[in-house]
Amino acid sequence: MSIKNEYLRLNRVEDIAEQIGGAQRMLGISAVIITQILDVIITVHALTISGVVELNPIALAAINAFGTIRGLLLLSLTAVLMVSLVTEFAAAYCTSSNFPAVYMRLLGYLPMTAVSVVAISYNMSLLISLSG
């Protein structure tokens, strides 16, 4: 195999790896954003219509400072940005080490998504119990 062919093959491998990394990034960020949006919608509904009280002290401080919708949106946006930045910086560092970036993305995006799913589930069960 000539040097030129080897160089072209390596470029294709790097392009494929970059595409996979981009897909992982978009999947992780999308999961966090979607669950955060659902959490905000259900929480706003619970707080305004059902008279439920916010138990999260950080969310409560944001609500008191900026209002229900703006406070929750600001808090969610901050959380998404922080998780995304930390995760992607860590994933970029992992590409230079032996730790695969996909694991770093799982460690970064999965807990935030799971916490949001738990919050959504809890709020939905609370709304269902209040309506019935």
Buried (B, 14 or more C-beta within 10 A) or exposed (E): EEEEEEEEEEEEEEEEEEEEBEEBBEEBBEBBBEBBBBBBBBBBBBBEEEEBEBEEEEBEEBBEEBEBBEBBBBBBEEBBEEBBEEBBEBBEEBEEEEBEBBEBBBBBBBEBBEBBBEBBEEBBEBBEEEEE
